[in-house]
Amino acid sequence: YRAAPVVNTGARGHKPNVPAGPPLSRNEIVTMLQAGTPSARVEQFVDARGVNFQSNAQVAQEIKRAGGTNSLVGAITANYVSPGTRRTQPSV
């Protein structure tokens, strides 16, 4: 008997079941949070697809009011994709 390897689905870089698509807008992120999507799940989308807006204090407050965490705000800050830039998915 060999035990199956343990997979940490919360690890950065691992993007389970995130559909490909363009970078997310601020409104898309807020809507996902307000609809009850867990902040960690929204963060997976941000890590995989990036965002099309730059974060600032006002954006951080809006994300947190909608149910986002500091970790999500950090992911948004780290995953800004400038206009005209295509985000490529890392090969696995």
Backbone as CSV, one residue per row, in Angstrom:
resi,resn,N_x,N_y,N_z,CA_x,CA_y,CA_z,C_x,C_y,C_z
1,TYR,0.848,-1.180,0.000,0.000,0.000,0.000,0.883,1.230,0.000
2,ARG,0.588,2.169,-0.908,1.324,3.431,-0.957,0.333,4.560,-0.759
3,ALA,0.625,5.406,0.177,-0.256,6.540,0.456,-0.171,7.548,-0.681
4,ALA,-1.299,8.113,-1.002,-1.322,9.159,-2.029,-0.637,10.401,-1.476
5,PRO,0.068,11.130,-2.333,0.724,12.345,-1.851,-0.306,13.385,-1.415
6,VAL,0.043,14.124,-0.423,-0.826,15.186,0.073,-0.608,16.412,-0.797
7,VAL,-1.689,16.970,-1.284,-1.606,18.157,-2.129,-2.195,19.324,-1.361
8,ASN,-1.413,20.354,-1.206,-1.887,21.557,-0.526,-2.538,22.453,-1.563
9,THR,-3.860,22.451,-1.624,-4.558,23.234,-2.642,-4.553,24.715,-2.336
10,GLY,-4.096,25.095,-1.149,-4.047,26.504,-0.809,-2.718,27.149,-1.159
11,ALA,-1.771,26.377,-1.658,-0.443,26.920,-1.947,-0.485,27.876,-3.124
12,ARG,0.267,28.941,-3.010,0.379,29.878,-4.128,1.009,29.138,-5.298
13,GLY,0.564,29.471,-6.476,1.106,28.814,-7.655,0.250,27.633,-8.094
14,HIS,-0.523,27.059,-7.189,-1.417,25.957,-7.542,-2.789,26.561,-7.802
15,LYS,-3.297,26.369,-9.010,-4.535,27.044,-9.392,-5.614,26.027,-9.752
16,PRO,-6.268,25.456,-8.748,-7.271,24.436,-9.025,-8.536,25.013,-9.654
17,ASN,-8.929,24.445,-10.763,-10.215,24.761,-11.384,-10.484,26.249,-11.579
18,VAL,-9.494,26.972,-12.036,-9.691,28.384,-12.350,-9.730,28.500,-13.864
19,PRO,-10.875,28.881,-14.421,-10.960,28.984,-15.877,-10.072,30.107,-16.397
20,ALA,-9.506,29.873,-17.561,-8.690,30.902,-18.195,-9.573,32.081,-18.563
21,GLY,-8.985,33.229,-18.636,-9.748,34.412,-19.003,-8.902,35.649,-18.816
22,PRO,-9.480,36.782,-19.120,-8.748,38.039,-18.988,-8.562,38.403,-17.518
23,PRO,-7.683,39.350,-17.238,-7.533,39.822,-15.861,-8.874,40.303,-15.308
24,LEU,-9.049,40.135,-14.012,-10.302,40.500,-13.349,-10.376,41.999,-13.091
25,SER,-11.588,42.524,-13.144,-11.813,43.930,-12.801,-12.135,44.033,-11.311
26,ARG,-12.050,45.239,-10.783,-12.407,45.475,-9.383,-13.863,45.083,-9.149
27,ASN,-14.750,45.445,-10.074,-16.170,45.104,-9.923,-16.394,43.600,-9.888
28,GLU,-15.657,42.846,-10.714,-15.811,41.387,-10.709,-15.417,40.808,-9.351
29,ILE,-14.324,41.301,-8.800,-13.860,40.797,-7.509,-14.865,41.134,-6.412
30,VAL,-15.333,42.366,-6.374,-16.310,42.778,-5.360,-17.593,41.958,-5.500
31,THR,-18.054,41.754,-6.721,-19.271,40.972,-6.957,-19.105,39.537,-6.474
32,MET,-17.953,38.922,-6.757,-17.704,37.553,-6.295,-17.768,37.482,-4.769
33,LEU,-17.132,38.441,-4.106,-17.137,38.458,-2.638,-18.543,38.674,-2.095
34,GLN,-19.279,39.618,-2.669,-20.637,39.910,-2.200,-21.582,38.740,-2.446
35,ALA,-21.277,37.918,-3.445,-22.104,36.747,-3.736,-21.773,35.572,-2.815
36,GLY,-20.781,35.764,-1.940,-20.456,34.716,-0.980,-19.269,33.850,-1.343
37,THR,-18.567,34.173,-2.419,-17.374,33.411,-2.778,-16.314,33.661,-1.709
38,PRO,-15.733,32.598,-1.151,-14.714,32.802,-0.118,-13.527,33.611,-0.648
39,SER,-12.969,34.438,0.205,-11.842,35.282,-0.181,-10.683,34.445,-0.731
40,ALA,-10.439,33.276,-0.139,-9.346,32.417,-0.607,-9.590,31.949,-2.042
41,ARG,-10.840,31.696,-2.388,-11.168,31.275,-3.757,-10.972,32.433,-4.728
42,VAL,-11.405,33.626,-4.346,-11.207,34.800,-5.197,-9.708,35.017,-5.401
43,GLU,-8.934,34.793,-4.361,-7.476,34.943,-4.456,-6.887,33.975,-5.481
44,GLN,-7.439,32.767,-5.579,-6.979,31.816,-6.594,-7.206,32.379,-7.995
45,PHE,-8.354,32.998,-8.207,-8.636,33.625,-9.500,-7.650,34.756,-9.772
46,VAL,-7.394,35.580,-8.761,-6.463,36.706,-8.918,-5.069,36.190,-9.247
47,ASP,-4.623,35.149,-8.542,-3.300,34.579,-8.803,-3.202,34.017,-10.214
48,ALA,-4.281,33.406,-10.685,-4.262,32.770,-12.002,-4.421,33.763,-13.147
49,ARG,-5.294,34.751,-12.967,-5.650,35.629,-14.088,-5.129,37.050,-13.973
50,GLY,-4.754,37.466,-12.771,-4.317,38.837,-12.569,-5.502,39.773,-12.473
51,VAL,-5.192,41.063,-12.335,-6.225,42.095,-12.253,-5.879,43.224,-13.206
52,ASN,-6.906,43.945,-13.651,-6.688,45.023,-14.619,-6.728,46.407,-13.974
53,PHE,-6.489,46.463,-12.664,-6.505,47.744,-11.948,-5.410,47.713,-10.887
54,GLN,-4.932,48.891,-10.529,-3.914,48.986,-9.491,-4.578,49.221,-8.143
55,SER,-4.026,48.594,-7.140,-4.580,48.716,-5.799,-4.085,49.992,-5.130
56,ASN,-4.931,50.531,-4.267,-4.569,51.660,-3.413,-5.400,51.524,-2.140
57,ALA,-5.290,52.486,-1.237,-6.000,52.384,0.046,-7.512,52.296,-0.145
58,GLN,-8.050,53.042,-1.097,-9.496,53.027,-1.346,-9.940,51.657,-1.858
59,VAL,-9.168,51.086,-2.787,-9.488,49.755,-3.316,-9.418,48.726,-2.189
60,ALA,-8.378,48.798,-1.369,-8.229,47.848,-0.263,-9.435,47.913,0.672
61,GLN,-9.891,49.119,0.988,-11.074,49.266,1.854,-12.306,48.649,1.204
62,GLU,-12.490,48.899,-0.082,-13.659,48.360,-0.789,-13.632,46.833,-0.784
63,ILE,-12.468,46.248,-1.046,-12.335,44.789,-1.067,-12.630,44.222,0.325
64,LYS,-12.096,44.846,1.353,-12.324,44.364,2.723,-13.782,44.513,3.134
65,ARG,-14.424,45.618,2.752,-15.854,45.794,3.073,-16.702,44.718,2.407
66,ALA,-16.266,44.241,1.251,-17.015,43.209,0.531,-16.733,41.810,1.076
67,GLY,-15.781,41.697,2.005,-15.486,40.392,2.598,-14.102,39.864,2.288
68,GLY,-13.284,40.650,1.616,-11.928,40.228,1.280,-10.985,40.311,2.470
69,THR,-9.909,39.557,2.382,-8.904,39.519,3.444,-7.668,40.320,3.041
70,ASN,-6.772,40.530,4.013,-5.500,41.179,3.708,-4.714,40.379,2.676
71,SER,-4.816,39.065,2.740,-4.127,38.208,1.781,-4.627,38.468,0.362
72,LEU,-5.938,38.621,0.201,-6.504,38.921,-1.114,-6.028,40.284,-1.602
73,VAL,-6.020,41.276,-0.724,-5.548,42.609,-1.110,-4.091,42.527,-1.565
74,GLY,-3.285,41.746,-0.863,-1.888,41.561,-1.261,-1.765,40.899,-2.619
75,ALA,-2.619,39.903,-2.878,-2.597,39.225,-4.176,-2.989,40.184,-5.292
76,ILE,-3.955,41.044,-5.029,-4.376,42.034,-6.026,-3.213,42.967,-6.342
77,THR,-2.533,43.439,-5.302,-1.394,44.333,-5.493,-0.294,43.651,-6.305
78,ALA,-0.048,42.377,-6.040,1.040,41.647,-6.686,0.713,41.185,-8.098
79,ASN,-0.557,41.171,-8.475,-0.945,40.571,-9.755,-1.557,41.548,-10.742
80,TYR,-1.199,42.818,-10.649,-1.670,43.804,-11.623,-1.062,43.490,-12.984
81,VAL,-1.906,43.485,-14.009,-1.469,43.268,-15.387,-1.742,44.556,-16.146
82,SER,-0.689,45.193,-16.639,-0.880,46.469,-17.329,-1.616,46.266,-18.648
83,PRO,-2.359,47.272,-19.100,-3.123,47.162,-20.348,-2.216,46.776,-21.515
84,GLY,-2.720,45.892,-22.348,-1.966,45.456,-23.516,-1.013,44.310,-23.231
85,THR,-0.898,43.913,-21.966,-0.028,42.801,-21.590,-0.877,41.558,-21.425
86,ARG,-0.456,40.478,-22.042,-1.164,39.206,-21.866,-0.532,38.448,-20.726
87,ARG,-1.348,37.950,-19.847,-0.845,37.134,-18.735,-0.792,35.702,-19.228
88,THR,0.341,35.066,-19.063,0.477,33.685,-19.507,0.387,32.756,-18.315
89,GLN,-0.235,31.622,-18.537,-0.344,30.619,-17.492,0.980,29.860,-17.426
90,PRO,1.547,29.680,-16.230,2.785,28.904,-16.133,2.519,27.450,-16.498
91,SER,3.469,26.845,-17.185,3.295,25.439,-17.544,3.515,24.591,-16.308
92,VAL,2.764,23.502,-16.219,2.829,22.658,-15.024,3.616,21.424,-15.331
